[in-house]
Amino acid sequence: MLQRQFVLQPNSDYLLHVTAKQYWLPEFEAHWGDIDAQTLILLHSTSFHKEIWEPTIQSMFEVLVSCPSAFKNGDTGNNPLKIKCAWAIECPNHGQSAVLNDTALQQFPYFRNFGCEKYAEAVHHFMTSASTLSPPVNFSTQKLVGIGHSLGGVAIAILQILQPVFPFEALVLVEPLLSPQGLKPLHPLQRRLIQSAYDRRDVWPSRANALQYFTARRKITHWDLRVLELYVKFGLKPHQEIPHESTLYEVGLACSREEEATMYRDPTGPSSGLEALNEVSGRIPVSVIFGGEKDLIPHSVQDALVDCTSRRHFLSVHRIEGAGHLIPQQVPEELGRVIVDILIGSRTHLTSKL
């Protein structure tokens, strides 16, 4: 899998760095000039980073190229599913972006004031300004598919209504933190997440020590090893960026405990995301993926989200057994296969409407 990183510099209109990575296979380059080929936009969950998607993307790509006719003479049949590439765009107070934005995040208007809507705004700014990148990118001419997990699922929904609107063809929401019943059913979860953020260990003597620490944690033992190694590599930052006096620590959390708690306090993002989803689900196919284990979002909240009597319309609803809320962390192989199935179904749905 090939990749390249992009960093959009701050300017007078937007004061934060926005980082992203583009992923593709050599086989996909045959589709780069194809107007029917799709570009995937992936957004991550709170306290993680853009690279957390790499094992899932790898799985998706492997499924695509394993189809015998997938790339034969550029022809995949009457209903082709062709992918140009995948973009993972990072929330500005997470991962590498948090290091680049450290000073700006301590000042107005971002100090203790970040959430789903600001993540969506950062992604929109990146896509709008991508013509200034090297090489330049024009997202407005591409057929886009949005994929978001948890926080990213809310942000990708909000992105659909930001002006100028980008032409997304379909959405895939993985365990989105959206509640049709309002925020009240989420208050116990919100309090628990905020407390867990403040209780989280945030410094380690080395990345090797951090990997050893995480490997021994009961909840993390269910993570795919590749995801854990990526988290230690990209979810932690060097000691000199950490406000600790002790020289015993070399690395710490890139998304600080305070920034993580700030994300969980977001008072408007989930409701804005739901309003956007209500609007967009009538225009493009939207699919939802839940984990079979209800370890975070209340079952009643998820049932209300996909209630067939609501304003929302879904092309499909999937449940992946053996995983909880952290599906990309726990079962990226299975998630990749399910997403490809959804993309094929979305493509069929779109073609049937022509």
Secondary structure as GFF3:
##gff-version 3
##sequence-region A 1 354
A	DSSP	beta_strand	2	8	.	.	.	ID=ss1
A	DSSP	beta_strand	18	24	.	.	.	ID=ss2
A	DSSP	three_ten_helix	26	31	.	.	.	ID=ss3
A	DSSP	beta_strand	38	43	.	.	.	ID=ss4
A	DSSP	three_ten_helix	50	53	.	.	.	ID=ss5
A	DSSP	alpha_helix	54	66	.	.	.	ID=ss6
A	DSSP	three_ten_helix	72	74	.	.	.	ID=ss7
A	DSSP	beta_strand	83	89	.	.	.	ID=ss8
A	DSSP	alpha_helix	95	100	.	.	.	ID=ss9
A	DSSP	alpha_helix	102	105	.	.	.	ID=ss10
A	DSSP	alpha_helix	116	128	.	.	.	ID=ss11
A	DSSP	three_ten_helix	130	132	.	.	.	ID=ss12
A	DSSP	three_ten_helix	139	141	.	.	.	ID=ss13
A	DSSP	beta_strand	143	149	.	.	.	ID=ss14
A	DSSP	alpha_helix	151	159	.	.	.	ID=ss15
A	DSSP	beta_strand	168	174	.	.	.	ID=ss16
A	DSSP	three_ten_helix	184	186	.	.	.	ID=ss17
A	DSSP	alpha_helix	187	199	.	.	.	ID=ss18
A	DSSP	beta_strand	203	204	.	.	.	ID=ss19
A	DSSP	alpha_helix	207	215	.	.	.	ID=ss20
A	DSSP	three_ten_helix	220	222	.	.	.	ID=ss21
A	DSSP	alpha_helix	225	234	.	.	.	ID=ss22
A	DSSP	beta_strand	236	238	.	.	.	ID=ss23
A	DSSP	three_ten_helix	239	241	.	.	.	ID=ss24
A	DSSP	beta_strand	251	253	.	.	.	ID=ss25
A	DSSP	alpha_helix	257	264	.	.	.	ID=ss26
A	DSSP	alpha_helix	269	280	.	.	.	ID=ss27
A	DSSP	beta_strand	286	291	.	.	.	ID=ss28
A	DSSP	alpha_helix	299	305	.	.	.	ID=ss29
A	DSSP	beta_strand	316	320	.	.	.	ID=ss30
A	DSSP	alpha_helix	327	330	.	.	.	ID=ss31
A	DSSP	alpha_helix	332	353	.	.	.	ID=ss32
###
